[in-house]
Each structure stands twice: as C-alpha cells, then as structure tokens.
Amino acid sequence: MRMGFAKGELILEIGYGPDCDDDLRAEIKQIVATDFHENSTNEVVDAVLLWFRDGDGDLVDELMDAMAYLTETGPIWVLTPKVGRDGHVEPSDIQDAAPTCGLSQTSTIAVAKDWTATRLVARKAGKR
C-alpha cells in the first residue's frame, strides 16, 4: 500500500457509495486496524478518504468540509474514477480546487482497478 497509512490512525471517509472499491477499503482498514469515521464525527482524524465523482457537487466545498476534521499534517486522499469510467474527474479540476482550500497536490497514484487517488496536504506556512 503506497498511501502511507499506519496502525491506529483515524480515517474519515466521505462520499462512500456502491461503486467504491471495497478491496481497497478493506486493505486500508486492515492497516489502520480501526473503522472509518463517517461524515458525522467530532474527532480529529489523521487522514481523509474523499470518494469524488463528476456530478458529486463542488469539490472546493467538499475539501473545505474535510479539512475541518483533519490534523494539520494529515493528507486528504481524493479518490476519483479512472479515465473512461463513469464519473471521471479531470485532474485539472483537482489541481484548480486544491489551492483555493490552501492545499497542495503531492502525488497521484492508481490504487484500484477503477480508482485513482490524489494526495493533497496543507501548504506549509510561509511558503508561496
């Protein structure tokens, strides 16, 4: 698993649906050994899994909502359908939304047969 999760981390999952990759979810849950939190948590989490498809609404709003629960150093993984799949999101949409929320894109990897993950992290203070 190249997403960098560690045992004991708290993960907030947003946008889960029947099209999501359950094998990927199970693999992450096995690593962290905790259940995912859903949209209605009051806890600060170590990372966010945001399943996002074209038509799911405004990505900036989703990212801002996700950041409310995230530690300062935690990543938001934006999981989007791969090219040619229903709901595909253009990479430029993520690149445009991230800076609006004070986030920087660090990597994009294929994580499942139908899904790509883009890692976003808070920009370092004082860096422009």
C-alpha positions as CSV (number, residue, x, y, z in Angstrom):
1,M,0.0,0.0,0.0
2,R,1.6,3.2,-1.1
3,M,-0.8,5.5,0.6
4,G,1.2,5.7,3.8
5,F,-1.4,4.7,6.4
6,A,-0.2,3.4,9.8
7,K,-1.8,1.3,12.5
8,G,-4.0,3.3,14.9
9,E,-4.7,6.2,12.5
10,L,-8.2,7.6,12.4
11,I,-9.6,7.9,8.9
12,L,-12.6,10.0,7.9
13,E,-14.4,8.6,4.8
14,I,-16.6,10.9,2.8
15,G,-18.6,10.0,-0.4
16,Y,-18.8,6.3,0.0
17,G,-21.2,4.6,-2.4
18,P,-21.9,1.3,-4.0
19,D,-19.3,2.0,-6.8
20,C,-16.4,2.4,-4.3
21,D,-13.7,-0.3,-4.2
22,D,-14.3,-2.5,-1.2
23,D,-11.0,-4.3,-1.6
24,L,-9.1,-1.0,-1.2
25,R,-11.3,-0.1,1.8
26,A,-10.6,-3.4,3.4
27,E,-6.9,-3.1,2.8
28,I,-6.7,0.3,4.5
29,K,-8.9,-0.9,7.4
30,Q,-6.5,-3.8,7.9
31,I,-3.5,-1.5,8.1
32,V,-5.0,1.1,10.4
33,A,-6.9,-1.5,12.5
34,T,-9.8,1.0,13.1
35,D,-13.1,1.5,11.5
36,F,-13.6,4.6,9.3
37,H,-15.4,7.6,10.7
38,E,-18.2,8.9,8.5
39,N,-19.3,12.5,7.8
40,S,-20.7,12.9,11.3
41,T,-17.6,12.7,13.5
42,N,-16.5,15.1,16.2
43,E,-13.0,13.6,16.3
44,V,-9.8,15.0,14.7
45,V,-8.7,12.5,12.1
46,D,-5.2,11.6,10.7
47,A,-6.4,11.4,7.1
48,V,-9.5,11.8,4.9
49,L,-10.6,9.5,2.1
50,L,-12.8,11.5,-0.2
51,W,-14.6,9.5,-2.9
52,F,-15.5,12.1,-5.5
53,R,-17.1,11.7,-8.9
54,D,-18.1,14.1,-11.6
55,G,-21.6,15.3,-10.6
56,D,-21.0,14.9,-6.8
57,G,-21.1,18.7,-6.2
58,D,-18.5,21.3,-5.6
59,L,-15.0,19.8,-4.9
60,V,-13.9,23.0,-3.1
61,D,-16.8,22.7,-0.7
62,E,-16.1,19.0,-0.1
63,L,-12.4,19.7,0.6
64,M,-13.2,22.6,3.0
65,D,-15.6,20.3,4.9
66,A,-13.0,17.6,5.1
67,M,-10.3,19.9,6.4
68,A,-12.5,20.8,9.4
69,Y,-11.7,17.4,10.9
70,L,-8.1,16.9,9.8
71,T,-4.9,17.3,11.7
72,E,-2.6,20.0,10.4
73,T,-0.2,17.4,8.8
74,G,-2.8,14.8,7.6
75,P,-3.5,14.2,3.9
76,I,-6.7,14.2,2.1
77,W,-6.9,11.4,-0.5
78,V,-9.2,12.4,-3.3
79,L,-10.4,9.1,-4.9
80,T,-11.8,9.6,-8.4
81,P,-12.8,7.2,-11.1
82,K,-10.1,6.5,-13.7
83,V,-10.3,7.9,-17.3
84,G,-13.1,6.2,-19.2
85,R,-15.1,5.2,-16.1
86,D,-18.4,6.8,-15.1
87,G,-17.9,9.9,-13.0
88,H,-14.3,10.5,-14.2
89,V,-13.0,13.8,-12.8
90,E,-10.4,15.7,-14.8
91,P,-7.0,16.0,-12.9
92,S,-7.2,19.8,-13.6
93,D,-10.4,20.0,-11.6
94,I,-8.4,18.8,-8.5
95,Q,-5.4,21.0,-9.3
96,D,-7.7,24.0,-9.5
97,A,-9.6,23.2,-6.3
98,A,-6.7,22.4,-4.1
99,P,-5.0,25.9,-3.9
100,T,-8.4,27.5,-3.2
101,C,-8.5,25.4,0.0
102,G,-4.9,26.1,0.9
103,L,-3.9,22.6,-0.2
104,S,-1.0,21.3,-2.4
105,Q,-1.1,18.2,-4.6
106,T,1.8,15.9,-3.8
107,S,1.1,12.7,-5.8
108,T,-1.4,10.8,-7.9
109,I,-1.4,7.0,-7.9
110,A,-3.6,4.2,-9.3
111,V,-5.0,2.5,-6.2
112,A,-7.6,0.1,-7.6
113,K,-8.9,-1.2,-10.9
114,D,-11.3,1.7,-11.3
115,W,-9.9,4.4,-9.0
116,T,-7.1,6.9,-8.8
117,A,-6.0,8.6,-5.6
118,T,-4.7,12.2,-5.5
119,R,-2.9,13.2,-2.2
120,L,-3.5,16.7,-1.0
121,V,-1.8,18.3,2.0
122,A,-1.9,21.7,3.7
123,R,0.6,24.1,2.3
124,K,3.4,24.9,4.6
125,A,3.1,28.2,6.4
126,G,5.2,31.0,4.9
127,K,5.7,29.1,1.6
128,R,4.2,30.7,-1.5
